[in-house]
Amino acid sequence: APTEPAVSEVLAIEIKKFDPALAAGDRLQFRLRANATHSHRDKADQRGVRGKRADIVMSALHPLPRAARPDARSAVIESAGGAWLDRQAERSGFRLIGKPFVDSYQMLRIPRGDRTIAIGMLDFEGLLEVTEPNLFLQSLYHGFGRAKAFGGGLMLIRRN
C-alpha cells in the first residue's frame, strides 16, 4: 500500500501526485532498469509448483561453452533483454516501437549473512506506445521485473 513520506525536520518534503494523462496511442520515451528473470522447472518438478527464478542473460549464456560466452555476451544481452521487455509490454499496456537499446548489464553483488546474492540488472532505453492507459499506469506504479528493493523495476517516461 502506498505511504506518504514521514515528516522531516531536516528536509522540506513536497509531495506531488503521480497521475499523468495518458491515452491509447501516446508515444513515450522511456528508461528502465530491471532485474529480468524467468521461472524454470526441472523435469522432475510437479505441476503447480513455481519454478526457480533465473536471470535471463545468465540462462541464455549457460548452455554455451565457456570460451564462447564472452563473444556472445553482447548479442545475448540484446536478444534476451529485448524478448523479456516484449513480454512485459504485452501484459503491461504498451508496445515497443522499434528495438529498445540495452545500455548495460551489470551484476549487483549483495552480502547477506554468510552468502552473497547476485542480481543482474539491465538498463533499457527506447520508445513505446501506450495501448491500454490504465493498465500501463498500474504497471508503472508497481514496476517491472524483480529486485525493486535494490533499484530494479523503475521506468522513467517522458513525452516524445
C-alpha positions as CSV (number, residue, x, y, z in Angstrom):
1,A,0.0,0.0,0.0
2,P,1.3,3.5,-0.8
3,T,2.5,5.5,2.1
4,E,3.4,9.2,2.3
5,P,6.9,10.1,3.4
6,A,7.4,10.9,7.1
7,V,7.7,14.5,8.1
8,S,11.4,15.5,8.4
9,E,12.9,18.4,10.4
10,V,15.9,18.3,8.1
11,L,14.3,18.1,4.7
12,A,11.5,20.0,3.2
13,I,9.3,17.3,1.5
14,E,6.9,18.2,-1.3
15,I,4.5,15.5,-2.3
16,K,3.2,15.6,-5.9
17,K,0.5,13.2,-7.1
18,F,1.7,10.9,-9.9
19,D,-1.2,10.9,-12.3
20,P,-0.1,11.5,-15.9
21,A,-2.9,12.0,-18.5
22,L,-2.3,9.1,-21.0
23,A,-4.3,7.9,-23.9
24,A,-4.1,4.9,-26.2
25,G,-1.7,5.8,-29.0
26,D,0.5,8.1,-26.9
27,R,4.2,7.7,-27.6
28,L,6.7,8.0,-24.8
29,Q,10.4,7.8,-24.4
30,F,11.4,5.5,-21.6
31,R,14.3,4.4,-19.5
32,L,14.1,1.2,-17.4
33,R,16.4,-0.5,-15.0
34,A,15.2,-4.1,-14.4
35,N,16.1,-7.4,-12.9
36,A,14.9,-9.5,-15.8
37,T,14.2,-13.1,-14.7
38,H,12.1,-16.1,-15.7
39,S,11.0,-19.2,-13.9
40,H,12.1,-22.6,-15.0
41,R,11.3,-26.0,-13.7
42,D,13.3,-29.2,-13.7
43,K,11.5,-32.1,-15.5
44,A,11.1,-33.8,-12.1
45,D,9.2,-30.8,-10.6
46,Q,5.5,-31.2,-10.0
47,R,2.8,-29.2,-11.8
48,G,1.6,-26.2,-9.8
49,V,5.0,-25.7,-8.2
50,R,6.6,-22.5,-9.1
51,G,10.0,-23.0,-10.8
52,K,13.2,-21.4,-9.8
53,R,13.9,-17.9,-10.8
54,A,16.8,-17.3,-13.1
55,D,18.4,-14.3,-14.7
56,I,17.6,-14.3,-18.4
57,V,21.1,-13.3,-19.5
58,M,22.8,-16.0,-17.4
59,S,20.3,-18.6,-18.5
60,A,20.9,-17.8,-22.2
61,L,24.7,-17.8,-21.7
62,H,24.9,-21.0,-19.6
63,P,24.4,-23.6,-22.5
64,L,27.2,-22.1,-24.4
65,P,30.8,-23.3,-24.0
66,R,32.7,-21.1,-21.5
67,A,35.1,-20.0,-24.2
68,A,32.2,-18.8,-26.4
69,R,30.4,-16.8,-23.7
70,P,32.5,-13.5,-23.8
71,D,32.0,-13.1,-27.6
72,A,28.2,-14.0,-27.3
73,R,27.5,-11.8,-24.3
74,S,26.5,-8.6,-26.1
75,A,24.2,-10.3,-28.5
76,V,22.6,-12.4,-25.7
77,I,22.1,-9.3,-23.6
78,E,20.3,-7.6,-26.5
79,S,18.2,-10.5,-27.7
80,A,17.3,-11.9,-24.2
81,G,16.7,-8.4,-22.8
82,G,14.6,-7.4,-25.8
83,A,12.5,-10.6,-25.6
84,W,11.9,-10.1,-21.9
85,L,10.8,-6.5,-22.4
86,D,8.4,-7.5,-25.2
87,R,6.8,-10.0,-22.8
88,Q,6.5,-7.2,-20.2
89,A,4.9,-4.9,-22.8
90,E,2.2,-7.4,-23.8
91,R,0.9,-7.7,-20.2
92,S,1.5,-4.1,-19.2
93,G,-0.5,-2.0,-21.6
94,F,2.2,-0.9,-24.1
95,R,4.1,-1.9,-27.1
96,L,7.6,-1.2,-28.1
97,I,8.3,0.9,-31.1
98,G,11.5,-0.4,-32.7
99,K,14.1,-2.3,-30.8
100,P,15.0,-1.0,-27.3
101,F,18.6,0.0,-26.7
102,V,20.1,-2.2,-23.9
103,D,22.5,0.3,-22.4
104,S,24.2,-2.0,-19.9
105,Y,24.0,-5.3,-17.9
106,Q,25.7,-5.4,-14.6
107,M,25.7,-7.9,-11.7
108,L,25.0,-6.4,-8.3
109,R,26.5,-8.5,-5.5
110,I,24.8,-8.0,-2.1
111,P,26.2,-9.6,1.0
112,R,23.6,-11.4,3.0
113,G,24.8,-13.2,6.1
114,D,27.3,-15.9,5.1
115,R,26.4,-15.7,1.4
116,T,26.2,-13.2,-1.4
117,I,23.2,-12.6,-3.6
118,A,23.8,-11.8,-7.2
119,I,21.2,-9.7,-9.1
120,G,21.6,-9.0,-12.8
121,M,20.3,-5.5,-13.8
122,L,19.6,-4.5,-17.4
123,D,19.2,-0.8,-18.4
124,F,16.9,-0.2,-21.3
125,E,16.1,2.9,-23.3
126,G,13.6,3.3,-26.1
127,L,10.3,4.4,-27.4
128,L,6.9,2.9,-26.5
129,E,3.3,3.3,-27.5
130,V,0.6,3.2,-24.8
131,T,-2.1,0.6,-25.8
132,E,-4.1,0.4,-22.5
133,P,-3.6,3.5,-20.4
134,N,-5.0,2.3,-17.1
135,L,-3.0,-1.0,-17.3
136,F,0.1,0.9,-18.3
137,L,-0.2,3.3,-15.3
138,Q,-0.8,0.5,-12.9
139,S,2.3,-1.3,-14.3
140,L,4.4,1.9,-14.0
141,Y,3.2,2.3,-10.4
142,H,4.1,-1.3,-9.4
143,G,7.3,-1.6,-11.5
144,F,8.7,-4.2,-13.9
145,G,10.6,-7.3,-13.0
146,R,12.1,-8.3,-9.6
147,A,14.6,-6.7,-7.2
148,K,12.6,-3.5,-6.6
149,A,14.2,-3.1,-3.2
150,F,17.6,-2.8,-5.0
151,G,16.6,-0.3,-7.6
152,G,15.0,-2.6,-10.2
153,G,11.7,-2.0,-11.9
154,L,11.6,1.7,-12.2
155,M,10.6,3.0,-15.6
156,L,11.0,6.7,-16.3
157,I,8.8,8.1,-19.0
158,R,8.6,11.4,-20.9
159,R,6.6,12.6,-23.9
160,N,8.2,12.1,-27.2
